[in-house]
């Protein structure tokens, strides 16, 4: 329930450590606060735990949100991202016929 690390959210709730939609049928989105890295990064890998996440969209911004440029990343895959050190994460949960109840139990973003 660490809402102090969430800058904005829409149709989203965090309860007992889980991120989920407040209403099914409507995408949920959270954007993290900016985390300043000590040096520039150029690659990211997301590790995530949860259910029904095959339609979810995970994205990273490296300029602290100065621009609206977010790079979509695939969980468990090292992805090149624009060089920067002010990191934001945006997650969009999408429910559909095969991803009935998307829930995130936790995630970690690895950077290099």
C-alpha positions in Angstrom: 0.0 0.0 0.0 2.8 2.4 -0.8 0.8 5.2 -2.4 3.6 7.7 -1.7 5.4 6.2 -4.7 2.4 6.8 -7.0 2.3 10.2 -8.8 -1.0 9.6 -10.6 -3.6 6.9 -11.0 -6.9 6.4 -12.9 -9.4 3.7 -12.2 -6.8 2.0 -10.0 -6.6 0.9 -6.4 -3.8 -0.5 -4.3 -5.0 -2.7 -1.5 -3.0 -5.2 0.6 -0.1 -4.5 -1.7 -2.1 -5.4 -4.9 -2.6 -3.1 -7.8 -5.9 -3.7 -9.6 -8.7 -1.9 -11.5 -11.5 -0.2 -9.4 -14.0 -1.2 -12.1 -13.6 -4.0 -14.7 -14.1 -3.0 -18.3 -12.2 0.2 -17.9 -8.4 0.3 -18.1 -6.5 1.1 -14.9 -3.3 3.1 -15.0 -0.7 4.2 -12.4 2.4 6.3 -12.9 5.2 6.2 -10.4 6.9 9.2 -8.8 10.3 9.9 -10.3 13.3 8.0 -9.0 16.6 9.7 -9.7 19.5 7.3 -10.5 23.1 8.3 -9.7 24.0 7.9 -13.4 22.4 7.6 -16.8 20.8 4.3 -17.7 20.1 2.9 -21.1 18.4 -0.5 -20.5 15.6 -1.8 -18.4 14.1 -5.1 -17.5 10.8 -5.5 -15.6 10.2 -8.4 -13.2 6.5 -8.7 -12.3 4.3 -11.0 -10.2 0.5 -11.1 -10.6 -2.2 -12.6 -12.7 -3.9 -12.0 -16.0 -1.3 -9.6 -17.2 -0.9 -10.6 -20.9 -2.7 -7.5 -22.1 -1.2 -5.1 -19.6 1.1 -2.4 -20.9 4.4 -1.5 -19.1 6.4 1.6 -20.0 9.4 3.6 -18.7 10.2 7.3 -19.0 13.8 8.4 -18.4 13.5 12.2 -18.1 11.2 12.4 -15.1 8.2 13.0 -17.2 9.5 16.2 -18.7 8.3 14.7 -22.0 5.5 12.3 -22.5 7.8 9.8 -24.2 7.4 6.4 -22.6 9.1 3.3 -23.9 7.1 0.1 -23.8 8.9 -2.8 -22.2 8.1 -6.5 -22.0 8.5 -8.2 -18.7 11.6 -10.4 -18.3 13.2 -9.0 -21.4 16.1 -6.5 -21.3 15.0 -3.5 -23.4 16.9 -0.5 -24.7 15.4 2.7 -23.4 16.4 6.4 -24.1 19.4 7.4 -22.0 18.5 9.2 -18.9 18.5 9.0 -15.1 15.1 10.3 -13.9 13.0 7.2 -14.1 9.2 6.8 -14.1 7.2 3.7 -14.6 3.7 3.6 -16.1 1.5 0.5 -15.9 -1.8 0.0 -17.6 -4.0 -2.9 -16.7 -6.4 -4.2 -19.4 -9.1 -6.8 -18.8 -10.6 -8.8 -21.6 -11.9 -12.3 -22.3 -8.5 -14.0 -21.6 -7.3 -11.6 -18.9 -10.4 -11.5 -16.8 -9.0 -10.0 -13.5 -5.5 -8.4 -13.9 -3.8 -7.9 -10.6 -0.2 -7.0 -9.9 1.2 -8.3 -6.6 4.6 -6.6 -7.1 7.2 -5.5 -9.6 10.8 -4.6 -9.8 12.6 -2.6 -12.5 16.2 -3.5 -13.2 18.3 -0.8 -14.8 21.7 -0.6 -16.4 
